Amino acid sequence: MPAERVLPPALAEWLTREHSVAPDGWCAEPPLEDLHCHPDLVERVATLARTLRDVRRTFVDGCPVLHHPSGPPFAAAFGTSGLVVRTAERLGALDPGWRTTGLDASWRDVDPWAADVTFTRATTLLRDAFRRAYDGVAR
């Protein structure tokens, strides 16, 4: 049985409510003492997200949340290695072996620090997961 992780309450509420309007633009990072996500993970998510067209970023309770311009969130990070993306697709090598509680089945856990797999770099797999999640919420 996979281990379970719990989202910070404000982040869980944010990800489970309806969003018909996206946050404005790309929100700046809060001060280090206000983050509830490791700065390296914040940077990793930002690097992957910047390849997407008009992606929006906000911070909820010190955790980065990515939104599609049409409104819905499609990815969020928390803690030192918590990363969830909204996608129906299995993520294979990016599956961390744990499940974050409080989210429906449209959200999948992703290992943001996954090792490179055979001929594919983990960053390529992560970028593809973000693209599928971004494209999926646009439908």
C-alpha positions as CSV (number, residue, x, y, z in Angstrom):
1,M,0.0,0.0,0.0
2,P,1.5,3.4,-1.0
3,A,2.2,5.9,1.7
4,E,-0.1,8.9,2.0
5,R,0.7,12.6,2.1
6,V,-1.5,15.4,3.3
7,L,-1.8,18.8,1.7
8,P,-1.7,21.9,3.7
9,P,-5.4,22.7,4.4
10,A,-5.5,26.0,2.5
11,L,-3.9,24.4,-0.6
12,A,-6.3,21.4,-0.4
13,E,-9.2,23.9,-0.4
14,W,-7.8,25.9,-3.3
15,L,-7.2,22.8,-5.5
16,T,-10.7,21.3,-4.9
17,R,-12.8,24.4,-5.6
18,E,-14.0,25.7,-8.9
19,H,-11.8,28.2,-10.7
20,S,-13.4,30.0,-13.7
21,V,-10.9,32.8,-13.6
22,A,-7.1,32.4,-13.4
23,P,-4.9,34.4,-11.1
24,D,-3.2,37.3,-12.9
25,G,0.2,36.6,-14.4
26,W,3.2,35.2,-12.7
27,C,3.2,35.9,-9.0
28,A,6.5,36.6,-7.4
29,E,7.9,34.2,-4.7
30,P,7.0,35.1,-1.2
31,P,9.8,35.6,1.4
32,L,11.7,32.4,2.3
33,E,10.1,32.4,5.8
34,D,6.6,32.3,4.3
35,L,7.3,29.3,1.9
36,H,5.8,25.9,2.7
37,C,7.6,24.4,-0.2
38,H,11.3,23.9,-0.5
39,P,13.0,26.7,-2.6
40,D,14.6,24.1,-4.9
41,L,11.2,22.6,-5.6
42,V,9.7,26.1,-6.3
43,E,12.5,26.7,-8.8
44,R,12.0,23.3,-10.4
45,V,8.3,23.9,-10.9
46,A,9.0,27.4,-12.2
47,T,11.5,26.1,-14.7
48,L,9.2,23.4,-16.0
49,A,6.2,25.8,-16.1
50,R,7.9,28.6,-18.1
51,T,7.8,26.4,-21.2
52,L,4.0,26.6,-21.3
53,R,2.1,29.4,-23.0
54,D,0.7,32.0,-20.7
55,V,0.8,29.8,-17.6
56,R,-0.2,31.6,-14.4
57,R,1.4,31.1,-11.0
58,T,0.1,32.0,-7.6
59,F,1.2,31.0,-4.1
60,V,-1.4,29.5,-1.7
61,D,-0.2,29.1,1.9
62,G,3.4,29.4,0.7
63,C,3.0,26.7,-2.0
64,P,3.2,27.4,-5.8
65,V,0.1,26.6,-7.8
66,L,0.1,26.7,-11.6
67,H,-3.1,27.7,-13.5
68,H,-4.2,27.4,-17.0
69,P,-5.2,30.9,-18.4
70,S,-8.8,29.7,-18.5
71,G,-8.8,29.3,-14.8
72,P,-8.3,25.8,-13.5
73,P,-5.2,24.9,-11.5
74,F,-3.2,22.0,-13.1
75,A,-0.2,21.6,-10.8
76,A,0.9,22.4,-7.3
77,A,4.0,21.7,-5.1
78,F,4.4,21.5,-1.4
79,G,7.0,20.4,1.2
80,T,10.3,19.1,0.0
81,S,9.0,16.7,-2.7
82,G,5.2,17.0,-2.9
83,L,4.1,17.6,-6.5
84,V,0.6,16.9,-8.0
85,V,-0.6,17.4,-11.5
86,R,-4.1,17.2,-12.9
87,T,-4.1,14.5,-15.5
88,A,-6.0,11.3,-16.2
89,E,-2.8,9.7,-17.7
90,R,-0.6,7.4,-15.7
91,L,2.9,8.9,-15.2
92,G,5.0,5.7,-15.2
93,A,8.5,6.4,-14.0
94,L,7.3,9.7,-12.4
95,D,5.0,7.8,-10.0
96,P,6.5,8.4,-6.5
97,G,4.7,5.5,-4.8
98,W,2.6,7.7,-2.5
99,R,-0.9,9.3,-2.7
100,T,-1.8,12.8,-1.6
101,T,-5.1,12.6,0.3
102,G,-7.9,15.1,-0.2
103,L,-7.8,15.3,-4.0
104,D,-10.0,13.4,-6.4
105,A,-8.7,10.9,-9.0
106,S,-8.1,13.7,-11.6
107,W,-4.9,14.6,-9.6
108,R,-1.8,12.4,-9.7
109,D,1.3,12.5,-7.6
110,V,4.6,13.1,-9.3
111,D,8.1,12.6,-8.1
112,P,9.8,16.0,-8.9
113,W,13.2,14.5,-8.3
114,A,12.8,11.3,-10.3
115,A,15.9,9.7,-11.6
116,D,16.7,9.7,-15.3
117,V,15.1,6.7,-17.0
118,T,16.9,4.7,-19.7
119,F,17.1,7.2,-22.6
120,T,14.9,9.9,-21.2
121,R,15.8,12.6,-18.8
122,A,13.5,13.0,-15.8
123,T,13.1,16.7,-16.7
124,T,11.7,15.8,-20.1
125,L,9.2,13.4,-18.5
126,L,8.2,16.1,-16.0
127,R,7.9,18.8,-18.7
128,D,5.7,16.3,-20.7
129,A,3.5,15.7,-17.6
130,F,3.0,19.5,-17.1
131,R,2.1,19.9,-20.8
132,R,-0.5,17.1,-20.7
133,A,-2.0,18.5,-17.5
134,Y,-2.0,22.0,-18.9
135,D,-3.6,20.8,-22.2
136,G,-6.1,18.6,-20.3
137,V,-7.6,21.4,-18.2
138,A,-8.1,23.5,-21.4
139,R,-10.7,21.0,-22.7
